[in-house]
Amino acid sequence: MEDYAELVLGLVERIPAGRVMTYGDVAEYLGAGGPRQVGRVMATHGGGVPWWRVIRADGRMLPGHEARARDAYAREGTPLRGEDRVDLRRARWEGPLPAEGP
């Protein structure tokens, strides 16, 4: 799990300000695990990375952390839909180019 956690956290650190990936996007990009495994890594090890940039597939903010996430989104200029969702069409990041590495 530690190697996987390092991969997840390394990718999350590279998500640009104002952009997001879903838990499933992260797993798909890495070609390993799934949304739940990414969520587990973020829950146990994600405090030191920009955790607000990894969201649910429906665009909703992390339950219980909405105020902190909203502040971060406002600072970074992340496009929102209403009070509790990120606009995935405008904010979704596909990941670094293959030449840039994971």
N, C-alpha and C positions, 0 to 999 in steps of 0.2 A: 504493500500500500504506500510506503514512503516514496518509492520511485514514481508511482502514479501521482501522488500528491505534489511532488516537485514539478511534474509535467503540467498539471492543472494550474498550479500557482504561477509557474513561469509564463504560461499563456495569458492568464488573467492580468499579470503585470504589464503585458504588452498591449492590452486593449486601450486604444487612445481615449483621452478625455472626450466626453460627449458621445461616446459610442458604447454599445452593449453587445453581449452575446448571451444566448440562453444557455441553460445547463446542458441541454441537448446539443447545441451548437459546439460547445467546448468538447464534449465527448466525441462528436462526429469529427471535428477537426483533428483531435488526437488519434482517432481510429481505435479507441479503447474505452471500455467502461460504458456507462450510460448516464442519463441525467441524474439518477439517484446517487450514483457513485461520485459524480462531480459535486452534487449537493452535500454529500457527506464530507468530502474534502473541504469544501468551503465552510461548512459548519464547524469543523474541528481545527482547521489550519488557516482559514481565510482572513483572520483579523488583521494581518499585516499587509494585505494587498487591497486594491480598490474593489472590494466585495460588491459594491452597489452596481458595478458594471456587468454582473452576472445575474440574470433575472429568469423568471418563469417564462414558459413558452407563450403565455397569454399576455405578457408584458407587465403584469402586476408586480408591484414592489414587494420586497421581502416582508412578510407579516411581522409586525412588532418593531420594525426598523424603518417604517415609512418616513418619519420626520427626518431622520439622519440621511436617508437616501434622497429625499426631496431636496434637502440642502445641498448635497453633493451634485445632484442633477442641475440645480440652479447655477451653482458655481461653474460647472463645466459646459453649460448650454445644451444639455441633453434634451432633445425634443420629447415632450410629454403629450399624452392624450388624456385630458381631464386631470383629476387630482391624484390618481393612484396607478396610472399606467404609463409606461414608456411607449413612444410611437416607434414600434419595431420597423416599420417600413422606412423610416428616416434614420433611425439610430443603430440598426443592426450592423455589426462589423463581421466580415467574412473570415477574418484572421489574417496573419501575416502572409505575404506571398511565399511560395515554396522556397525561393532562393534565400529568404530571410530566416528560415527555420522556425520551429515551433516556439 
